[in-house]
Amino acid sequence: MTPIDLRSDTVTLPTEAMKQAMIEAPLGDDVYGEDPTVNALEEKCASLLNKESAVFAPTGTQSNLIALMAHCERGDEYIVGQQAHTYKYEGGGAAILGSIQPQPLEFSTAGVIPLEKISAAIKPADSHFANTKLICLENTHHGQCLPLNYPGQVKALCYEQGLSLHLDGARLFNAVVKQQKSLAELTQSFDSVSLCLSKGLGAPAGSVLVGSKEIITRARRWRKVLGGGMRQSGMLAAAGIYALDNNVERLETDHQHALQLKQALLDLPKLEVAEYSAETNMVFVTVPESSIEQLNSEAKKRNIILPEGHQLRLVMHLNITQNDLTKVIDLFTKLYG
Ligand SMILES: *Cc1c(COP(=O)(O)O)cnc(C)c1O
């Protein structure tokens, strides 16, 4: 039996229909630009974001890295959130592999670095300093959407200072559904955008970087250099196309599930539920440290997999049904009610 796995929305398994689409996909060698399914996915994403071009990458980490390397040269700098994925959770790839210096800054609220802090961090042209080149934002961040007017404000600053703007949109589709805006509307201020197909959308692998022809041509070169030229990757791209056609609107169900879970947990006084929970598909709850062992053993009996520790991020996704959710709520109610 498939476990009820709440650790991440990356754990989803492809459905039979998605697998069928993968089997039927016309294929070719993508390094020669000859995989029709990869080309179709790239064109579809470029068109959805109203941008010129796109490139399919194996992971979101690589998609972000090739974007950073396309925007920046050795010795350049990018401004990024202290808790942002591209800074904190990508192994330092920008610095290690791109020779790009990160300038991390604290978020004030989810995903938002105050404009004055960004301005103050931009280095003047002076050989003492790295050359500030790029700002990188993230949407959603910890399950929260960027405020709608914020990217435009950052873009204005970029314009004034001659900087570029990249979006790590690993979970951008959750914001699309939550804020009822199109992908194009949410990304118009950005020069490049990385989208993940393997999070809430449920594809087994794959990310797409979208942007101008010039940026994507450079990124495509870095993808090859980093070992991301995948040949008959149309099989994976087919899963991505299927996910875009079938699994975006249903993210609303994940958001509803998160809200149900949040409300149930709020009734349990022994738990601390973060107020910002369930804006999209994540609930953040702190359980008493002394209860972790019992929680995990009770969870195991019910075939539920939780993240480690006592500060839990519980993530809803397409393999969590209403029935599963009831079991999860029962578990917490039994232990903390
Ligand atoms: C998952 C994720 C990525 C990319 O991760 P991969 O596992 O490399 O696909 C990038 N940014 C954010 C915010 C993510 O959650």
The ligand as a Gaussian input file, in Angstrom:
#p B3LYP/6-31G(d) Opt

LIG

0 1
 C       12.312000      21.796000      -4.959000
 C       12.734000      23.181000      -5.134000
 C       13.705000      23.527000      -6.088000
 C       14.386000      22.527000      -6.996000
 O       14.674000      21.328000      -6.429000
 P       15.092000      20.001000      -7.227000
 O       14.888000      18.976000      -6.173000
 O       16.475000      20.178000      -7.648000
 O       14.172000      19.831000      -8.390000
 C       14.024000      24.849000      -6.218000
 N       13.437000      25.786000      -5.466000
 C       12.492000      25.498000      -4.551000
 C       11.848000      26.595000      -3.781000
 C       12.114000      24.192000      -4.352000
 O       11.181000      23.896000      -3.443000

